Amino acid sequence: MNQNEKNARAGGATRRTLLAAAPLAGAAAALGLPPGLRLAHARASETLTIGDITVRVVSDGTLALPVSFTLPETASDDLDALYRENGQEPPREFTNQTNVVLIETGERRVLVDAGSGPNFQATAGKLTDALYEIDVDPQSVTDVVFTHGHADHLWGAVDDFEEGPRFANARHVMGEAEHAYWSDPTTPDTAPDWLKGLALGAARVIETLGGALETAGADAELAPGVRYVATPGHSPGHMSVLVESGGAQLMIGGDALTNALISFQKPDWPLGTDLDREQAIATRLALLDRLATDEIGLVGFHLPFPGIGRVERRGGAFIYASG
Ligand SMILES: [Zn+2]
């Protein structure tokens, strides 16, 4: 058996394991996660129903991230071993999806994160087109809720000329601690080098949004059945968004869980993209435990499109089951 066949076989075993795993009793059925679902990237959106609430995932495009930047403290042998154990070729660089969520609850259309707009990476900034593809007029969005202030989540909130909000009729909400960090004029100086450009951009977007931007704290109800959950570490005030209706729950996890293998199977690996690496690890462990214990569905912003799945325990860690 050559290496490719071994990988294929290992992948098959992993896949069978996932398929054989018992579906979550309440949440998964309510979420309508078909077992073994694999969605083509060409598909414009994926739709879930959480009680009375509809959740749609659309893509803003993809982003490339170097391995050395993402995993500054991990030996490449350890990364290779993790991927091979899962029947996958180790990555030469990470290609991250950008899964933006649209929540329809009552009369409200709540967008969770706004993508990166035209000025970040050429492969991203596709959100407006993606919304039109599913017949959603950006002007019909009533709320834009940010998980955090990084470019790929925030910069798309302003129009292509950076003159005003892209979602002109929406109330915009950012976590209090997150807003305090990015609107602090000393942040571009105190931030690590990789974050300085993002800090300047975030400050500019916050200024452009002006009075259309509000702040909210942890547990604040943002819309019926939609509230913030504090998940700090990736950024100082990073928030996840919990959707709850009819006894089912879905966590929109932003960048708390970013990689389908590493974030779940090696949640204690420090990530170069996390501002406070220790806090981010503690947040990941607590979030994984909660999602597995309470059988809460997950949407991960950078997980393979549409980033919908569930968390299961395996050994001392977890796995991501995408359907
Ligand atoms: Zn991100």
Residues whose N, C-alpha, C, O or C-beta is under 5 A from the ligand:
A	BS01	ZN	D152 D255
